[in-house]
Amino acid sequence: MDKLRNIAIIAHVDHGKTTLVDEMLKQGGVYRENQEVVDRVMDSNALERERGITILAKNTAVRYGDTKINIVDTPGHADFGGEVERVLKMVNGVILLVDAAEGPMPQTRFVLGKALELGHRVIVVVNKIDRPDQRIHEVVDEVLELLMDLDATDDQLDSPMLFCSGRNGTASYSPEVEGKDLKPLFDTILDYIPAPEMDTEAPFQMLVSSIDYNEFVGRIAIGRIERGTVKQNQEIAVCNFHQPDAAPQKAKAVSMYQFEGLNRVPVTEATAGNIIAMSGIGDITIGDTICATDCVEPIEFVKISAPTLEMTFSVNDGPFAGREGKFVTSRQIRDRLMRETLKDVSLRVTEIENATDSFNVAGRGEMSLSILIETMRREGYEFQVSPPRVLYQTIDGKQCEPIERLVADVPTEACGAVIEKLSSRKGELQEMLPIGKRTRLEFLVPSRGLFGYRNEFLTDTKGEGIMGSVFDSYAPYKGDLQRRNTGSLVSFETGESVTYGLFNAQERGQLFIGAGVPVYEGMVVGVCPKAEDISVNVCKKKHLTNTRAAGSDDALRLVPPKQMSLEQCMEFLADDELLEVTPKSLRIRKRILDHSQRMKATHQKG
């Protein structure tokens, strides 16, 4: 029987989890000596590589001496927090990674809290110690304060601390001594993290902690075997702790895999303590328990927290519909969204009554929804989305809204602007801490107050600010907020934009399009600094006359248009606007395209 250790790596965004796992794989001998190696090999999907973030928790394993170490790399973004909670159920200890310059951030607090609740042992790793702006000693104190804040036990307060540079693949026991390799980290894992309890004689039982999806075999359940042994083709039963009355579903363990390095290796038998993947069970979901048919006992698990945001996805009904996308019908969009709920548990899709071509999609945050939109767009889908809105809950007869805990690390001179902007968005300043030439601010802000704030934040801090937020709680409704204090420049007719028309329109505000772009009536072509919409004619051509004058035929100079990313478009949307998403373009449009009908609707509302 192999010796085993199961650990997860947890940290805030960009503190270097995936890079550290890379080095552990290299030094754990996963690669052949002459094998070419990609950086951040765990971020396997294209979007993860482009954005430099981890979206899905991944499993891998390295061998150190005669011990197999199962490593789970988790996402740091708050929107994927659902992933982190469940993954922690599979392991016996965690490596908490903290950036040597940034120190503990909101997500660090969230994931560490979850790990301590489960009673896990923690190895604290201060990473990126080679940064020129590192402040190792202050960060060590901040981590200890955080552990005390979160009511860690005496045992957890005595956690070992290591000092690493993930990029260079070195670890040491003291910040003064430079490490040579990751041996200290591997040794600490073996000494400090307990091996999983292995009761191989008891009846088989396993909690599904994550789901993978494959076109050929359908859903693949991944989890740690709590007890017993499972063999290939064995009869099994599936049950769920939160549905005690439902009859257990019978199934068969068709094929099983264990993780070795980056590969899944098929096995015919697996025993308690191992992390395995199993296919062959139809509609299995996260939180289900797979057990032996003669002893059906579900394992308790945390209910996945409810989504806090929703958007409406609908069929594209604009004048340019169907020109660029491959999948455009409501049935295709519905199937694709339903398929996404198989993989992503924190996503909820509901059909809207009386509207056959629209679906409400609720998720954990703007980030997770924008990644879904981007993924669908790349697969050839064409559709429209509404501005994001928060989901309210009624608690004790009061309407309550989701509140986020936001931590911003800003240059000291930008503090005033950030505090002023967040206060106008109903944010409450919780604490303010000077760190060198920078200041750390902590706020509680309503989720809806953060829509569209990131761009302003970057402008106010001259691009130097770092901010992160995590869902905190539901609190009574804080009152009305002004969503946007600018208006839109709206195209007055359908046609192709012309330099002459754009030249006249750019005096009214900043344009999003250049010359030669097809536009339609009701499409938003720019932003107006005043809080009102202005109709502009960007298709207007210059009348030909027989007058020739030196001044009238000067070359017209256009200001370069503002190119908007998907996130910026989502943040820009006003309540009466929609975003048209196709594989090739992103267009913002008014819900009512016709100018006179739109004016009537505004008049009636007013």
Summary of the structure (lengths in Angstrom):
residues: 606
radius of gyration: 27.2
end to end distance: 74.7
largest distance: 99.0
contacts: 1969
relative contact order: 0.09
helix: 24%
strand: 33%
